[in-house]
């Protein structure tokens, strides 16, 4: 299927890939019809989605079955008056109904809004009113349905609450019955134009209310590089991305790029993460490709990997934060595989990555994707030298990357602030090494300026995380009349160190950082806390730590 959309799909070298990768963009592209239904017609029995859960249930769906289920779901949604441009929030955890629903919404030209089950009633009210949501589809447990019910009186645009069960409270529609009783689906005469909005994410910003990131119908095309050339998938792959469907990482790793490549998507539906159970999935199902945040790899290497058969595993990737070299080295020692990093945002698809023709460097994001004209620049917009810290920007004047967002919905001022003059500002700071590899430093607002040095939080956090006392940490700057700012570490301790002498431990941690990274980066201020303040998506709210420290 990839070949249908690329002028050239197989490349001899990294240089060949960077120079000759180009997507052929169809008119009125629709992933549901042009990829899913095309697979269903060409290879109806081809495996598409292998779903399992922590109760031992298992379902293998073919592309024909995905087409039929999404048709039924689309017909059910049509019967509720859902059509082009209508917005539907999906709070579906890792239930297979997520795939039925998002493909169905694409078939109707409607807007899918994936959301996490961690939303509170207040969060639901904000999202429903900000986006003018028409319907909510949830994985029907009592907590989620209870939160929606607690919010619904203040959500006047919501016409329908739909539950996949087992809980289907009074006033709710039964998703499964709706599918079963739906009439034959009839495709709308005109579904979408390429620049219509198909997908909306609420970013979990570390300051202010979440922004609404709007993607158009071409967004899935931007994920060809994700699935085919970062995850390195083909038609024989069984790919496992560990992510809840409420986050953007799910469509990065469990939908678009994978089905372009014809891979079988593996889904493990669990309530509580257990590394041994995850490793058992590799052994039981012969998973070939895996993607997860670095934290997950950290938990996995603490298990006895020799007790699990990982012989089918061929390719490993990671994103979301920098990969600690010690984790990288240990995973390679135990499995023989490199972990290849990638970088992108809710606003983009894969923008920087470690591709198959290059070796991974631990902590490096890799190099820019051929679809993303990227540079690292100074505040005046001039390019940075090798090793110099600057902001990652995407140039869009001559070529707008297919996966780059259209706008922050209903917020033109914020859209122009982020994307103007042919430049999209990521607000992420990085530097480039002599080989062209990019290295993440931190958010623009998070970079610390101390005694003339620019210090990225990630560099110090990675150093601290190699000490056994540290479970989690956040690096921020605190005002100082002499140095401008001091590096401060806010640390959550492991159980074995909670009763340790704090003064001695501070000195030990400071010495450890000096030995692990450049000495000037060591934290002169260290605070121990029980937990770090975080956004709903788990991002550390450094702004809250800074505000607390300045009072």
N, C-alpha and C positions, 0 to 999 in steps of 0.2 A: 504493500500500500504506500510505503514511503516513496517508491519510485514514481508513483503517479503525480506527486507534488514537487519533485525535485528535478532540476535539469541534469544533475549528476548525483548519484546516491552512494557510490563506492569510491573511496579515495585512496591513493597510493601512499600519501604522506601527510603530515601536518600542514606543510606548505600548500599542497594540493587542496586540502580541505578548506583552509583559510581563504584561498584565492578563488575557488570555484564552487563553493557552496552557495546555492541560490534556490529560493522557493518559487514555484509557479503558483500564483495566487488566482484561484477560480473566481468567477463572478458569483456573488451571493453564496459564498461558502458557508456550509453548515456541517459541523462535525458529525452530527447524528445521522444525517442522510448520506454524506459524502465519504464517511469512513466506516461507521458502525454498520449501516445498512448495506454498504458496498461489500464489506467482509461477509455479511450474512448471505448475500447473493453469490459471491465468488467461492467462499469456503464455509458453508453453513454449519458444519460440524467442528469448525476450528475452535479450540478452547479459548475463552475470553476472560473468565473470572472464576477463580477457585476461592470460594468463601468457606471459612471454618470459624468455629468459636471455641471458647474455653469450656463449653459443655459437651464437646465431642461431636457436634453437628458438622456436617460438611455438604456443600453443594458446588458442583462444577457446572457453570453456565457456558454454553457455546455462543458464538455470535448470533446465530439464528434465535436462540432463546433470549438474548439481550434485546434484539430487535423486537421480538414479539412482546416481551414484557414492557419495553419502553413504549411501544404502540398502544398497549392496553392502558398504561399509565397516562399517556398523552390524551387518550380518549376520555378517561375518567376526569382529568383536569379540564378538558374542553367542556364536559357536562356541567362543570362548576362555574363556567364563564371565564376561565383563565385562557388568555390568548396573548398575542404579540405585545410586548412591552410590559405586561403585568409582572409584578415582582413576588416571588415565592421564596420564603426562608426555609432552608432544609437543616433541621437539627437531628441528624440521623446517625450519629456516632460512627460505627463501622458496619452498619447494617447494609445488606445488599440492596435494599430499596433505595439507597442513595444513588446507585448507578441507574436504576430504572427511572428515578425522578429527574436527575439532571439531564439525561439524554432525552426524556420526554419533554422537558421544558425547552431544550434546544429545538425539538421538532415543532414546537408551537411558536417559536420566536419570542418566548417569554424570558424573563431574567431570573436566573438562579442565584440565591444568596446563601451559600453554605455558612453554617454557624456552629459554634461549639456548644455542647450540652452543659458547659459550665456557666452559661449566662444566668444571671439573676433576673427576677422580675423587672428590676430597674433597667437592666441592660436590654431586655426584650422590648420594653416600652420605648426606649430611645431609638432602637433600630427600626421598629415598626413605624414610628412617626417620621423619622428622618428619611427613610426610603419609601414611605407610603406602601407598605407591604400588604398584599391582597390575601395571601394564604400562608399558613405555617404547617409544614409536614415534620413530624417528630417521631423518633424511636420511642415507642409508648411505654416508658416506665413512669412510675408515679411522681418522681421528682421533677422530670421535665414537664409532664403535662400539668403538674401542680404549679410550676413557675409560670407557664403560659396562661393558665387560668387566673393566676393572681395578677397578671398584667393586662388581660384582655379588655377590661373595662376602660382602660386608657389607651387602647389601640383602635381607634374608630375605623381605620381603613381595612382592617382584617375581617374578611367575610367568612373564612373557613379555617377550622382547626382540624387537622387530619393526623391520625395516629396509625402507625404500623402494628400496634399491639405489643405485648399482650394487653396492656391497659388501654381501653377505649372508653373514656368517661362520657357521661351524659353531655350532649351538646357537641360531641366530636364525631367526625366521619371515620369509618374504618377503611384504611388504605387498601387492604387486601381484598375486602369485599367490593370496593370500588373498582379495582382492577378486574375482578372476576365478572362483574356485571356490566362492564363497559361495552358499548356497541363497537362495531368494527371501526378502526381509526381511519379518518379521512384527512389526508395532508392538506393544510391550508393552501389556497391558490398562490399566495405570496407569503413566504415565511419571514425572510429577513434580507436586509442589505448588509454588506460587509461591515459598515461602520455603525450598525445598530448595537446597542448594549445587550450582552448575553449573560454576563457574569459580574457579580458585585460582591466585593469583600469589604468588611469593616476592619481597618487596620487597628492593631492594638498599640497605638502610639504611647510613648512613655510620658507625653504631656498632652493635656487637653482631651476632648472627646474624640472617639475614633473617627477617622476620615472614611468616606465611602469611595473605594477605588473601583472604577468602572472599566471593564474590559469589553471589547467588541467581539464579533463573531470570528475574527481572524486570530484571536488569541491562541486557540489550540495549535495553529500552524507554527507559532513560535516555540512550541514544545517538541517539535521534531528533533531539534538538537538535544533536548533533555533526554528523550527516550532512546533515540538511535545512536547518538554520538557521545553522550556522557554516561548514561546507564549501559550503553553498548549492547542494546537488545536486538534480537532477531526473532523469527517466527517459532523458534524452539525454546525460547526463554520462559522461565517462571520467575517473575519479578516480584519482590517483596519490599515495599516502602512502608516503614513503620510510622503511620500518621493517622490521626483522627480526621474524618471527612470535613470537620468544621474549619480546618486550616487550609491555606493555600497550598501547602506541601502535598495535600492529597491529590489535587489535580496535576501537580508536577509529577507525582510518582505512582499514581494509581488509576490513571485514566488516559489523558490525551497522548502524550509521547509514546506510552507503552502500546496503545492500540494502533497508532500509526505504524509501529514496528511489527505489529502482529503478535506481540508477546501475550502470554497468559498472566493476568494480574492476580497475585496472591493476597488475600485479605485474612488477617487473624483478628477476629472480633472478641476482645477481652475487656473486662472491667478494671482489672488491676495488673499493671506490668509486672511480669515475673521473668527474669532473664533466662532461667532454666527452661521454662515453657516455650519461650521464643526459640531457643536453640533446638528444642525438640521438634519444632515446626520445620527447621532446616533438614533434620534427619528424616522425619516422617514423609515429607512431601518433595524432597530433593530440589529445594530452592536453588536456582542458579545465580540470581542477581539480587543484591540487597542494598538498600539505602536507609540510613537512619542518622539522627543527630549524633555528634561525638559523645554526648553523655551516655547514649545507649551502648555504644561500643565500650565505654568505660565499665559499664555494668557487666557486659558479656565476657570481657577478659578476666573478670574476677571469678567466673565459673570455671569448672574443670572441662575445658573444651575437648580434651581427649576422650571424654565420656560420650561425645556426640559425633555422629558421622556427618561431616561437613564436606564430603568429597565432591558433591555436585556443585558446590559454590564456585563460581568463576569470576565474579566481578563485584566490587564493593565501592560505594560512594557515600558521601556525607555532605551536609550543608547545615546552616543555621548558626554556627559558631566555629571558631578555629579548632582544628584537630590538634590535640596535644601530641608532641612527638613521641612521648613515652607510650601513649596508647597506640599510635600508628605503628611503632616498632614492635610492640608486643603482639598486635593483631597479625602483622606480617610474619613474625616468628612462629605464631601458632597455626596460621592458615596458609602462609605462603603468598598472600594477596596484599597488594597495596590498597589503601583507602584513598579514593580520589575525591577531592573537594570541589564544590561548586558554589557559586554566589548568584543571588538574585534578590528581588524584593517582591512584596505583594504587588507592587506597581509594574513588575516586569516578569519575563520568563527567565530562563537561565542566561545570564549575561557574561559570566566568567566561569571557566571550568578547567579541570584537568582532563584532557581528552585522551583517547586511546593511543595516540602516536607519541605520547610524552610521558616521562616519569613523574610521579607525584613527589612534591616536596611537602613534608609535614608542616602544617599551619598556613601554607600558601593556597590561595583560591584557584590558581592556575592562570590562564590567559583569556583575553576577551573572545567571546563567541564571534564567528564571522558575520552574524546578523546584527551585532551591536558595535557601532563605531564608538569606541570608548577611549578616554584618556584620564590621566590624573593631573589636576591643575591647581595652581595657586589661587588665592582670592581674587587676583586681577584677571584670571582666565588664562594665563600663560602656562604652558606645559611644565611639569615638574621634571627635574633631573632624576637620574637613577638614584634610588635610596631616599629621595626627598618626599616627605609627607604632603599630601594634598587631597582634594576632593575628587571622588570618582564621578565623572560626568559622561553622559551619552549625547553624542551629536546627532541631531535629527533633521538637519536642514536638507541634506541630499537624500537621506534614506531613513525612514522611520521604522525601527524594529517592529516586526509583526506582533511580538508579545508585549509591547509597551502600552500602558494603560491609556485610555482616551481622555479621562478627566477625573477629578474629584467631584463626584456628582453633586449638583446644586451648590457648588462652591467655586465659582470662576476665579475669585481672587486667589485662593490657595492654589488652584491649578496653574495660573499664570506665574505665581511665585516659584513653583517647582519647575515649571516647563515653559520657557520663553526664549525668544531669540534663537531658536534652533538648538537649544541645549536643555537637556533634562538633568537637574541637579539631584543626585542620590542622597546628598547630605552624609555620605559615608566617606571616611578618610582611609587612605591606603598609600602604599608606596610600591614601586616597581623595582625588581632587582635587575642585575646585568643580563639575565637570561630572558627577561620579559615577563616573568612571573609576578603576579599581584599578591600583595600581603595586606590583610585587613588590619587596621589600627583601631578604629572606633567611629562612633557618630561624631559629626562636626562639633556638636555641643558638649561631647564627652571628653574630647582631647584636652589634656592637662598641659599648661605652660608653666614650667618651673625652672627658674634660674636660666632662662634662655632656651631650655630644652622643650621639645614637644613630645609628650609621652602618651601613648595610646593605652587605654584601659586593658585591652585584650592582651597586650604583651605582658603586663604585670600579673593579670589574672591567671594566664597560662603558667607563669612561673610559680605562683602560689599553689595552683592546683596540683603540682607535682609533689607537694608535701603531704604526708599522710594525715596531718591534723586538719586539713581543709576539705570540707564537704562542698561548700559553695562560697563564692566571694564576689565582691563588687569593688572596683577601683573608681574613686572620684577625686576631684581636686577640692581642697579647702583653702580659703584665702590666707595669705601670709604676707606681712608687710615687707619682708626682705626678698623672698624668692618669688613673690607673686602668687604662687599656689604651692601647696604641699600635696604629695601623693598620699591619699588615705585609703586604707583597705578595711572594708566591712566584711567580716568573716563569720561563717557558720562552721562550728567545730564538729569534728567526728566524735563519736561517743567516748573513745579512748582518751581524748584530750580535754574533755569538758572540765575535769577536776584538776588539770595541770596548773602549775604556778603561772599566772598570767604574765607577769613581768618577764620571766625567763622565756616564756613561749613567744612573746613579742620579739625579743632579741633573736631567738632562734629562727623565726620566720623572716625577719629582716635580713639576717645573714644568708638564709637560703635563697632569697630573691637576688641578693648581690652576687651569689655564686652562679645562679641560673641564667641571669640576663645582665644587661649593662648595669653596673652598680648605682648610677645616678637615678635609676628608676625605682629603687626600693621604697616601700611605703614608710614614711616617717611617722605617720599616725595609723594606729591599728585599733579597730573597735570590734568586739565580739558580740554577736547578736544570735537570737534563737532562729530567726528567719529573715530573709530579704524581702523587701516590698517588690511586688511583681504586678505586671498587667495580667489580664485574663488569659493571654496566650503564653504566659510564662516568661516574658521579657522582664529583666530587672529594671525597676524604676529608679535609675540613678538620680534623676531630678529630685525625687523624694528624699533620698539620702543626702543630697547636697543641701536641699532646703532645711532639713533637720539640723545639719551640721553648722549652718550659717546663723541659726537662731541662738 
